[in-house]
Amino acid sequence: MIPALTGILAPHGLATSFESIASYTSTAGSTVTFSSIPSTYTHLQLRIANFTQSANQAPIFTFNSDSTSVYAYHEITGDGSSASAYGIANTSNISNQYYGNTVNTSNYPSSCVMDILDYSNSNKFKVTRSLWGSDFNGSGRVGFGSGLWRSTSVISSITITCATDTLKAGCVFNLYGVKA
């Protein structure tokens, strides 16, 4: 038994608790918006199970309805035999490009976890980090990405859409507040 492990880790900035803020299960063709997000947490965590009707549809994230070209993101992904990287600056959203491009959730499971760091700090730009994976019956794919929203605004809403397709019914989105 490791005594008081939480007390040892907490001063180093690791999460000590997660609290559910909201949950949403999509209907066909819907857009997901988490609004009125309280600013009482250190970070946010968004968890997504499954995503689009078909492959080649990346999830798109915007904050506070801002779709101006103040976002940037990059990612690296692999399938066990090869790796790929992608990045873009001065764009109108944060996207997990490879997550959407490799996932056909009609047949195979997938998941994504996005941390939105220091979302309520009005003295710094907002940074995200994402981990995702998909199983294609033995030929899956995993990835890691990060994003930037060049704004010091406190994030009070998150909107999630698809590139050109629509959400399928039954995709699950959970938003958590993280206290450090």
FENNORMO-V371516 format. One record per backbone hydrogen bond with DSSP energy under -0.5 kcal/mol. NH is the residue of the N-H (numbers start at 0). CO is the residue of the C=O. Records with the same first field share a line. If there is no record, write none. Layout:
NH->CO ; CO
//
This chain:
2->0
4->1
7->3
8->4
9->5
10->6
11->8
12->9
13->8
15->178
16->178
18->176
20->174
21->174
23->172
25->23 ; 170
28->166
29->26
31->159
32->30
33->157
34->32
36->155
41->177
42->177
43->115
44->175
45->113
46->173
47->111
48->171
49->47 ; 109
52->165
55->99
56->99
58->95
59->160
60->93
61->158
63->156
65->62
66->64
69->67
70->90
71->147
72->87
73->145
74->85
75->143
76->83
77->141
78->81
83->76
85->74
87->72
90->70
93->60
95->58
96->94
99->95
100->96
101->97
102->98 ; 99
103->101
104->102
106->103
107->103
110->132
111->47
112->130
113->45
114->128
115->43
116->114 ; 126
118->115
120->117
121->119
123->120
125->148
126->116
127->146
128->114
129->144
130->112
131->142
132->110
133->140
134->108
135->133
140->133
141->77
142->131
143->75
144->129
145->73
146->127
147->71
148->125
149->69 ; 147
150->148
154->118
155->153
157->33
158->61
159->31
160->59
162->57
166->29
167->50
169->25
170->167
171->48
172->23
173->46
174->21
175->44
176->18
177->42
178->16
//
